[in-house]
């Protein structure tokens, strides 16, 4: 199979997930492709095709995947606060990930398992610098951003939002949920990074985009959440839900 076919059909090769009990990879059913009108699929199952592509990069370049990304993507784009995550690396202002209920830390996940199907860290400011069109040929970028039958081509969802062309992708992993949307004709980029395992990032991103296009978006009703008494009585407040990056 040609490499470009793997990239276009990464979700069709079967998927692997991480079992939080033993951190071993296991086979799982293939997820549906992300749709623009529904929350993005969870980080599990992983797209096995992207893991394979990462291994191809390592084989051809002779470098670890993390080193290749740093030298060929992040450094040229001056994305100094982005990289391949490792539990042994001390990152200033590293955000703590929470479970969906917001009252527990997310389960630990060794980032060597997702590999090229995830495992990256970044910031909103860095992701605003993301410009793949400056790193690859015009021909390759045109292929990357041309919609196919499924509107999911080369790692991007190519579609329209209220008649505005959009190039987008969401992400999710233990404790975090993200969405990045670029509107090339409008020169608008929206980045939402959330440290909870919910699908809110995509909804927030689309609302922000529609606001930038002049649409009136009514505010969402306030959500009041009652924490169990045991949460306060257990002395876990210091290690419970945290919405501030560490170090601040």
N, C-alpha and C positions, 0 to 999 in steps of 0.2 A: 504493500500500500504506500502511495506517495505521501510525503510529509504533509503537504497541503490538504490532503484528504483527511488526515488525522485531525488537523486543526479545525476543519469544517464540521467534522462529525465526532468531536471529542466525547460527546455525551452518548454516543451509540456503541461504545466499545465495552460496555459493562462498567459498573462503578464499584468503588470500595469505600467503606466507611470505617470509622475508628470506634472501637468498642471502648467506652470510658472505663470499663471494669478492668480490662487487661491491655488496653492501648494496642491491640492487634488489629491488622486490617482484615476485613471480611467482605465477602461479596454481598451486594444488595441490589434491588431492582433499580433500573435506570429512572431518574427523575424526569418529570416533564420539563420542557424548555421554559425559561422564564417568560412570563407574559406581562405586558405593560399595564394591564388593568387589574392585576392581582399581586399580592405580596410575593417577593422572590422566594425561590425554593431554599430550603435550609442548606447549610454547608454539607450536610450529610444526606445523600451519598456524595462522594467525591467523584469528579470526572477523571476516570482513569486515563483518558486520552491525554490530558494535560500533564499528568505525571510522566507518561511516556515521552511527551515532547520535551519535558525538562531533562530527562535522561539522555535524549538525543543531543540536546545542547551541550551537556557535559561531555558526551563522547566526542562530538565534533570539535569543540573548543579546547578540550583537554583541561578545563577549569571546573571547579565546583559551581553549581548553579548560582549560588549567592554571589560569588566573585564575578561571574559573567554579567549578572544584572547590574551590579555596582559599576563595573567598568564601561558597560555599553548602553545602559539606560539611565541610571540614577545620576551618575557623575556628569555626563553630557548635558543633562537637563537641570543640573544644579539642585537636585532633590536630595539635600543633605540629611533630611529627617526621614528618609525612606530606606528600607532594606529588607533582608530576609531575617525573620525573627529567630532568636535563639534564647532559651531560658537562662543561659549563662551570661548573656550580654546585659550590662547595666545600661538602661535607656533612661535618660532624664525625662521626667514628665510622662513616664509610661502609664497609660490608662488601665484601670482595673476593669475587667469584664464581669458582668453580672448575669445571672440567670434571668429568664423572662419575667419572673415575679419581682425582681428587683430587691430581694431580701437575702440573696445568697451569692457568694462568689461563683463564677462559672467553673465547671470541671476543668482540671488541668489537661492540656493537650500538647504533646511533644510535636513541635512544628516540623520535625523531620518527616512526619507521616504524611501530611497533606502535600508536601514538596511543591511542585510547580502548579498544583491545583489550588494553592492558597499560600499561607505562611508568610505573607508580607505585612509589614507595618508601614504606616505613613501618617501624614497630617493633611488637614484641609489645604493649607498653604502650599504644600508640596504637590498635591494632586491638581491644583490649579495650573501647575507648570507642565503637567503631563501633556505631551504633544507628539504622538507617535509619527505624525506626518513629517517631522524633522529628523527622524531616525531611520526611516526606510524610504525606498524609492517611491516616486509618484505612482508608478504602476501598481506596486504592492499595496499602497495605501488605498488606491481606488478599488482594488479587489476586496480589501478589508472592510470597506464601508459601502459596498454594493449589496443591497438586500437580496436574499435568495428566496426559495419557496417558504422557508420557515421564518424568515426575517431574523434568523440568528446565524451570523456568518463570522468566521474567524474570531471568535471570542467576543463578539459584540451583538447586541440587539439593535437592528437598524429598522426604524419605524418612524411614525409621526405622532406628535402630541399637539392636538388643536391646530393642525396644519403646519406645524413647525417640525422640520426634520430633526431627528434625534439619534444620537449614537450613545448607547448606554449599557451599563452592566451593574448588577448588584452583587453583593457578597455577604457571606455569613460564616461565622466560625464560633467556637465556644466563647460566649460572653460578648460577642460583637455582631453588628449588622450594619452594612454600608450600602451606599448607592452613589454612582457617578454618572452624570448625564451631560453630554455635550450637544449643544444646538449650533451647528456650524454656520448656518445662514444668519443666525442672530448674534453670533459671537458671544454666546452665553454658556457658561459652565456651572453646573450645580454639583456640589459635593456634600454629602451628609454622612457623618461617621457617628455611630451610636454604640455605647458600651452596654447594650442589652441584647438579649437573644430574641428580638421581635422583628416584625416586618415593617416597622414604622419608618425606616430610613427612606424607602422608595416613596411612600406616601408624602413624606415631608419634602422630598426632592421635587416631586411633581407639583406640589402646591407652591413651592418657591419659584419654580419655573413659570408657572401660570401667572403668578403675581408679577414677575419681571416683564411679562407680555401685556400687562395692564388689566388682567382679570381680577375681579374682586373675589377674594377667597374668604369666606366667613370663618371666624376663629373657631377652633374646636372647643367643645365644652370642657371645663376643668374636670380632671379625673382625681377623685379622692380615694386613696388606698389606705385601708386600715391594716396595720401590722399586728400580728399576733402578740399577745402579752408575753409569751415565752421569748420572743425575739429581744425584747428589752430586758427581760429578767435574766437572760443567759449570759449577759456581759459581752455579747458579740457585736455591739454597735461599732466598735473600732475596726472590725474586720468585715462588716456587713456591706450593705449597699454604698457604693462610693461613686459619685458622678464627677469627681475632680481627678485630673491626672495626678499620679503620685509625684511627690516633690513639691507641690504647690500648697 
